[in-house]
């Protein structure tokens, strides 16, 4: 009976390790856009400040002013001033090359779904690559400068396969122990 239980547990663990191998491929969108958030909380979808995220065109994101930066005044939404002829470039590459930023055009680069540029919470629909900056204490936030936010507590929880590997090793050890016990009990 113990061998049977050990065998079943081992098979279950092997199946658990192969779950990601059998995952269905995500459908590819026709176009993706990159968004960076400065001095704001990303409410939906969850994210961190000063991190580049890639979304499908038409994705909506909700941002909320963060009181740790001071008194909220407004939102500024920027875009890269020029796209090189060699193709699209990410915002990080543009920043490294010293790119200039201009105000993004409402209705073209983004659409406001809920709220406004002066409300503390705003939901926008993405149509192009943008940088969304929260402005506080009557100071306009620069799109190329990091927020210097302590995002250690805001980082989304991530997992890895360590627990699965540990469980697999434990089951293998248990199966080995049952086998040894069976041999020496004779």
Secondary structure per residue as TSV (DSSP state, phi and psi in degrees):
chain	resnum	aa	ss	phi	psi
A	1	X	-	360.0	-40.1
A	2	X	H	-66.6	-38.2
A	3	X	H	-63.7	-40.0
A	4	X	H	-63.4	-44.7
A	5	X	H	-63.5	-44.1
A	6	X	H	-62.1	-41.0
A	7	X	H	-64.4	-45.4
A	8	X	H	-63.1	-44.2
A	9	X	H	-63.7	-38.8
A	10	X	H	-64.2	-42.8
A	11	X	H	-64.6	-41.3
A	12	X	H	-61.4	-42.7
A	13	X	H	-66.0	-39.2
A	14	X	H	-63.9	-40.2
A	15	X	H	-65.1	-37.6
A	16	X	H	-63.9	-36.6
A	17	X	H	-69.4	-23.3
A	18	X	T	-98.0	4.2
A	19	X	T	-58.5	-45.7
A	20	X	G	-66.9	-25.9
A	21	X	G	-68.5	-27.0
A	22	X	G	-99.7	6.9
A	23	X	-	-66.8	143.1
A	24	X	-	-72.5	146.2
A	25	X	-	-69.3	138.0
A	26	X	-	-71.9	142.8
A	27	X	-	-68.3	140.5
A	28	X	-	-87.8	133.4
A	29	X	-	-79.4	158.4
A	30	X	S	-71.5	-30.8
A	31	X	-	-147.6	142.1
A	32	X	E	-118.1	153.6
A	33	X	E	-129.9	152.5
A	34	X	E	-107.3	135.7
A	35	X	E	-129.5	137.9
A	36	X	E	-123.7	137.3
A	37	X	E	-110.9	132.5
A	38	X	E	-120.8	128.5
A	39	X	S	52.0	56.9
A	40	X	S	-161.1	158.0
A	41	X	E	-90.7	132.3
A	42	X	E	-90.2	110.5
A	43	X	E	-83.9	-48.5
A	44	X	E	-148.8	124.3
A	45	X	T	-72.3	153.3
A	46	X	T	-58.5	141.7
A	47	X	-	-165.5	178.6
A	48	X	-	-112.8	154.4
A	49	X	T	-67.4	147.0
A	50	X	T	62.4	25.4
A	51	X	-	-116.4	135.4
A	52	X	E	-78.1	129.4
A	53	X	E	-122.0	144.5
A	54	X	E	-110.2	125.4
A	55	X	E	-127.3	163.9
A	56	X	E	-71.6	148.9
A	57	X	T	-60.3	135.4
A	58	X	T	96.0	-5.4
A	59	X	-	-69.1	141.6
A	60	X	E	-103.2	139.4
A	61	X	E	-126.5	145.1
A	62	X	E	-113.6	129.5
A	63	X	E	-123.3	148.0
A	64	X	E	-132.4	140.3
A	65	X	-	-63.4	145.0
A	66	X	-	-111.3	118.9
A	67	X	G	-64.0	-17.3
A	68	X	G	-68.0	-15.8
A	69	X	G	-90.5	-9.3
A	70	X	-	119.9	-155.2
A	71	X	S	-82.5	122.8
A	72	X	E	-71.6	138.6
A	73	X	E	-114.7	-52.1
A	74	X	E	-167.2	178.0
A	75	X	E	-109.0	144.0
A	76	X	E	-122.6	133.4
A	77	X	E	-121.2	122.2
A	78	X	E	-116.3	163.7
A	79	X	E	-139.4	164.1
A	80	X	E	-66.5	138.2
A	81	X	S	-71.6	-29.4
A	82	X	-	-148.8	142.8
A	83	X	-	-103.5	127.6
A	84	X	-	-59.6	152.5
A	85	X	T	-66.5	-18.2
A	86	X	T	-78.3	-3.0
A	87	X	-	128.4	-176.6
A	88	X	-	-69.0	146.3
A	89	X	-	-129.4	143.9
A	90	X	-	-74.2	162.6
A	91	X	H	-62.6	-35.4
A	92	X	H	-63.2	-41.7
A	93	X	H	-66.0	-41.0
A	94	X	H	-64.2	-40.9
A	95	X	H	-64.4	-40.3
A	96	X	H	-65.7	-31.1
A	97	X	T	-86.0	3.0
A	98	X	T	76.8	35.9
A	99	X	-	-67.4	153.5
A	100	X	-	-97.8	152.0
A	101	X	E	-117.9	146.8
A	102	X	E	-126.8	162.0
A	103	X	E	-61.8	132.9
A	104	X	-	-72.7	152.0
A	105	X	-	-93.9	120.5
A	106	X	B	-64.5	135.6
A	107	X	T	92.1	-23.3
A	108	X	T	-108.7	-58.3
A	109	X	T	-83.4	-28.9
A	110	X	E	-155.8	161.5
A	111	X	E	-129.4	134.4
A	112	X	E	-82.1	118.4
A	113	X	E	-91.0	-40.0
A	114	X	E	-145.9	139.6
A	115	X	S	84.5	-163.7
A	116	X	-	-150.1	179.6
A	117	X	T	-69.5	-9.1
A	118	X	T	-110.0	-5.4
A	119	X	S	-86.9	153.4
A	120	X	S	-72.4	-17.0
A	121	X	E	-127.3	133.0
A	122	X	E	-138.3	142.6
A	123	X	E	-119.2	125.3
A	124	X	E	-124.6	150.5
A	125	X	E	-100.5	129.2
A	126	X	E	-88.1	127.4
A	127	X	S	-117.9	-15.8
A	128	X	S	-153.3	172.8
A	129	X	-	-71.1	127.6
A	130	X	E	-139.9	164.4
A	131	X	E	-122.9	123.2
A	132	X	E	-104.3	123.4
A	133	X	E	-120.0	133.6
A	134	X	E	-87.6	133.8
A	135	X	E	-105.9	131.4
A	136	X	E	-131.1	152.7
A	137	X	T	52.6	40.7
A	138	X	T	57.9	29.0
A	139	X	B	-121.5	130.1
A	140	X	-	-79.5	127.6
A	141	X	-	-76.7	130.0
A	142	X	-	-74.3	133.3
A	143	X	T	-69.2	-23.9
A	144	X	T	-93.6	-6.8
A	145	X	S	-99.3	137.9
A	146	X	-	-68.6	153.2
A	147	X	-	-76.0	-14.0
A	148	X	-	55.6	37.4
A	149	X	-	-83.5	142.7
A	150	X	-	-84.8	94.1
A	151	X	-	-95.7	15.0
A	152	X	T	-63.0	-35.6
A	153	X	T	-83.9	-17.5
A	154	X	T	-93.5	-7.3
A	155	X	S	-64.7	134.4
A	156	X	-	-67.2	144.9
A	157	X	-	-66.2	132.0
A	158	X	-	-122.2	152.5
A	159	X	-	-123.2	165.2
A	160	X	-	-136.8	-173.8
A	161	X	S	-91.2	11.6
A	162	X	H	-57.5	-45.1
A	163	X	H	-62.4	-41.2
A	164	X	H	-64.1	-43.9
A	165	X	H	-63.6	-42.0
A	166	X	H	-63.0	-42.5
A	167	X	H	-64.5	-40.0
A	168	X	H	-62.6	-44.0
A	169	X	H	-63.7	-40.8
A	170	X	H	-63.8	-41.8
A	171	X	H	-66.1	-41.2
A	172	X	H	-62.3	-41.9
A	173	X	H	-63.8	-40.6
A	174	X	H	-63.9	-43.0
A	175	X	H	-63.1	-41.6
A	176	X	H	-63.2	-42.6
A	177	X	H	-63.5	-41.2
A	178	X	H	-62.9	-40.9
A	179	X	H	-65.5	-42.0
A	180	X	H	-64.7	-42.5
A	181	X	H	-63.1	-39.6
A	182	X	H	-64.5	-41.6
A	183	X	H	-65.6	-45.8
A	184	X	H	-80.9	-10.9
A	185	X	T	-82.5	-10.3
A	186	X	-	-76.9	360.0
